[in-house]
Amino acid sequence: MYEQRDAIDPTTWFDSVDLATLRARGGAKWSKYGPDVLAAWVADMDFPPAPPVRAAIDAVLERGQLGYPWLLEHDPVAHGFADWAARRYGWTIDPSLVISTIDVLQPLQALIQLHSEPGDGVVLQTPIYPPFHTAITGAGRVIVENRLTAPADGAAMDLEGLAAVTDARTRIVLLCNPHNPTGRVFTRTELQGLADLAVERNWLVISDEIHADLIYPGTTHIPFASLGPEVAARTVTLSASTKTFNIAGLRLAVAVFGSAELLARYQTIPRFLLGGANIMGVEASAAAWRDGEAWLEALVAYLHANRDRVVEAVAAMPGVHTVAPEATYLAWLDCRELLARTGEPSAFELFLRGGVALNDGADFGTVGEGFVRLNFATSRSVLDAVLERMAQACPS
Ligand SMILES: Cc1ncc(COP(=O)(O)O)c(C=O)c1O
């Protein structure tokens, strides 16, 4: 059982991450681009598991309980998330409307297929997380693109544009809040505007709120379904502990249904298509939501300082611009001026040649061409090495 007194000094904890450890660790982030490249791409953090998460996993092994979990009488995931949502976001949810899923993308895909027909439209507010695009097109649905306003203005929602671009075949909105890749935390006014349209036009809203815990001072996360009963009744919220606590490999997320009808419809999907929860994910998530707040506060403070370091370093890179993200450990860098000046075709390739792997903005929609996404969830020393290489890769 984790005790608060076991907690490690956060500065030592986060600062302790070094390149030798990361390269030895394995995993997609540090394997894909080989030993000479610094990895600042996929949305995994470089930090080791938080003490309560580590303790929960150790406890499962000590008990030797790696068989089927028994979750029917008291589901620690549903209750753990409901308690967390009440404490962190002031959002009251009924645990009986929360189910465990193997990740966020699986229910997202299932919901698209359940609530639309081939050829129907699904709204994306672009640029947006690449798997959203493939989840729609892979199911034979049509992306209805609604671009956020220019990042220099902070990438706001364009609700007039949304009203104009949708039609009778538009069925679903995939909302990402906080938003990946721009790091926006949408305001109540923006969310209410979207909700008004969804109610008026009878859309289902799939609200991916996986980044909700990683927000910086000055903003507040407003769960979309908390806007009112009429909004909740057409919303399925997807969330997880896996971004917040850096345990995506444990494969666990939650779907919160805004009404019993929405849940009942989901349960018409043949059960074995959906899979079941992994015991390590269940125990780690429950422990994170129960005991992880102190570690999370320290993490956000550390990421906040990293964010400011990124903004300062990018300001000195000629032709690269960014707006400080309000949430997430992802910075969205506009390199179009750099590309125009140098004649380089791709910022992603330019930085990769300079020894840093980022995400190519073009993967987030055509509006992302000329951008890259930088993951700054690492130690100061690794981040400084990344920023140094990027600065050297930018011709002046
Ligand atoms: C917005 C968003 N949704 C979903 C995911 C993936 O979550 P999962 O691995 O639980 O499917 C990510 C991962 O980066 C993400 O940024």
The ligand as an ORCA input file, in Angstrom:
! r2SCAN-3c Opt
* xyz 0 1
  C      -6.339     13.198    -27.706
  C      -5.892     11.787    -27.555
  N      -6.802     10.814    -27.547
  C      -6.448      9.524    -27.437
  C      -5.124      9.170    -27.317
  C      -4.769      7.717    -27.250
  O      -5.289      7.141    -26.107
  P      -5.374      5.565    -26.007
  O      -3.983      5.033    -26.071
  O      -6.025      5.353    -24.663
  O      -6.233      5.103    -27.124
  C      -4.142     10.154    -27.307
  C      -2.721      9.780    -27.211
  O      -1.840     10.552    -27.430
  C      -4.533     11.496    -27.428
  O      -3.640     12.491    -27.419
*
